[in-house]
Amino acid sequence: PRLAPCLPPCLPPGPPGPSSLPGLRLDRIRAAKALVERAVKLHKIFSVQGPYPVIREALRSRGWVEKRLPRPLHKSTQSQGPGEDEGEEGENGADGAVNPRLCFLFILCQARMVRNETTYFYWTTRRDAIDCHALRKDQMINHYENAATFTTKVGLCVNLRNLQWFDSADPDTFFPRCYVLGAEDEKHAFIVDFRRTACTSLLQHVVETHNTETPQTEREHAQTDPLQVKNTCRIGPSIIETALRVCHEFLIDLDHGNIDRNTETSQCAEEQQWAEFLREYYLVVHDGAEIRNSALFLQPCAQMLQKLRHVCPQLDTDGVNNIWIIKPGAKSRGRGIICLNRLDDIMALVDRDRAMLRDSRWVVQKYLERPLLVHHTKFDVRQWFLVTDWNPLTVWFYGECYLRFSTQPYSTKNLHSSVHLCNNSIQKHFQPSKDRHPDLPEDNMWSCAQFRSFLSGQGREEQWESVVVPGMRQAVVRALQTAQDSVVHRRASFELYGADFMLGRDLRPWLLEINASPTMCCSTGVTSRLCPAVQTDTLRVVLDRRNNAHANTGGFQLIYKQPAVDVPQYMGVNLLIEGASIRRHRPQLKPPAPAPSKPLVQKSHTLAVMVQSNKENRTEKRRQLLPPELPLVAHTEPQRKARRLGHGSPTATLVPQSLSFSFNPSRAPRTRTTPNPSTCHRFTLPPAALDRRQLFSLPYEQSVAINKQNEHKV
């Protein structure tokens, strides 16, 4: 009975042979051939890469036939793509999870028959296992191209900063502050944030130390570790004054009041002041040193913190120890993650690996020092969601999730990964603490039903539906909106993701990261029930609902579907302007006005009248001599040559010694042409008339004589 589901549904198991193998009877081969022919006709050929026996069984039950993919030559953890969470040890065994004694039946009857057929459904662990560009429109695959823009820590950090262009929400209300240390401006911003957080943490330390109304849990975190030797040195109150001044300047900067600020302190002196401040801050917060007369600053510190809460949504979760979590930008399952609380240690760790720093693969994120605890133990939440389309963006949210606990009690003084990292791949290497609460599970996992029962015992069960679930849905949708322009849209693709959340003490969910190819390892009783259900319900959404819009979708609920957006064709970064060029208008050259001269005022007027009269007479006689309807082309080659050679100003007019007029009926009047000697008439002006101004300045009798001579030659 355990091996029967491996056979096709239409092939009843035959009587076992001597070696407990099904017999290869002719009727079985014919039935397998009929099943293959029907699957080929209906385009029901699938290929699965990786340990997914649930996917294989669910597809075979729908009449699909598997086409085996070639096994990879090398299988290592380094072959995992960025942001992919699959590949933990003990995940459903080897590829196929089928008894080797039965594989020959499928190879002979099905796999061999479809080896040359086209695969219409791909399910792979890695998104680069199949070339999406080579797929046809009707071929489905469980990955989107370029999804690493939000499934890596670097991509999610960068994309959420653009949320203001998609939504009015502030990313600081659901995503801890994050910086990419590979860029210089990001590194500088992180250093500024670390120093400012040290100031706010110091103010909280002063208030919580002297305020009796502070909750007991916060006072416990403000105190030092019992195993730690208390520092007996005393710090001056100037450290509190510095923290108050920095916070006050921060509030002014938010209102753009720093525009006219005069910074007289040099950068070197400022760095020395910050180094001294952080040294004293470490002594007070980490080593337990006391501040003299700190009680006098209780009220100013409380008032400043009250102002900061209106502009800093993460102030209550920042705590007093200024802990930051450093993550490799493209790794999953908690690999390479470490928690640190000193600026020098963080920069030394990052600078140690220059290759990763150069590739901008180091991410530093503010650690949530005050999360919601279950029996003094930290946990996080793994939530599945499914994207079936990117235009319009269509998101399905799974109705169940599970909690992952750490093996050690929570403490901000112990920065070991067994305390702060809840990944199952990390915690399985540690033994549970002897002081662990007996109500916590031995396998470090809870279902959401068990967690809701825990909240019910605290009188907060209704906040699961009113605070936790809506917050997780909004965080997922907003993260996807910021990556919508980067992910390559493909109609026949889909992808299942796993989002990790932490809950604050007010049950507000905080998004930590999003993983592609979330693990389907049935390592505990919780995952043994949920992981197969998630895979089965995924096929219900992507396959059954394509043929029936009212098909059962299992635990998936449609939470978001935006209107379709017409995306313009991408033209690249080179912006072009198309159109016709406009030629500059060249004004006609006008003769310069004659120089004013008192003796020639009356003669100039008379000369102008005579020139105009003579011009009209010459024009009329020329019309009589020219053939009818022939355009007149004037050749002014001397002027063009003079301009080309650089002689004369552009506004001056050259009067040639000879003017040529050609009669060319085949060209427009303004077209340049070479004069034909047979149709050209030439006349020459006297040398004294080369300059028009000299011509105008001649006596009246001499000008009349010249005009008559010209008329005679014409």
Buried (B, 14 or more C-beta within 10 A) or exposed (E): EEEEEBBBEEBEEBEEEEEEBBEEEEEBBEBBEEBBEEBBEEBBBBBBBBBBBBBBBBBBEBBBBBBBBEEEEEEEEEBBBBBBBBBBEEBBEEBBBBEEEBBEBBEBBBBEBBEEBEBBBBBBBBBEBBEBEEBEEEBBBBBBBBBBBBBBBBBBBBBBEEBEEBEEEEBBEBBBBBBBBBEEEBBEBBBEBBBBBBBBBBBBBBBBBBBEEBEEEBEEBBBBEEEEEEBEEEBEBEBBEBBBEBBBBBBEEEEEEEEEEEEEEEEEEEEEEBEEBBEBBBBBBBBBBBBEEBEEBBEBBBEBBEEBEEEBBBBBBBBBBBBBBBBBBBBBBBEBBBBBBBBEEBBEBBEEBEEBBEEBBBBBBBBBBBBBBBBBBBBBBBBBBBBBBBBEBBBBBBEBBBBBBBBBBBBBBBBEBBBBBBBBBBBBEBEBBEEBEEEBBEBBBBBBEBBBEBBEEEEBBEBBEEBBBEBBBBBBBBBBBBBBBBBEBBEBBBBBBBBBBBBBBEBBBBBBBBBBBBBBBBBBEBBEEBBBBBBBBBBBBBBBBEEEEEEEBBBBEBBBEBEEEEEEEEEEEEEEEEEEEEEEEEEEEEEEEBEEEEEBEEBBEEBEEBBEEBEEEBEEEEEEEBEEEEBEBEBBEBBEEBBEEEEEEEEEBBBBEEBBBBBBEEEEEEEEEEBEEEEBBEBEBEEEBEEBEEBBBBEEEEBBEBBEEBEEEE
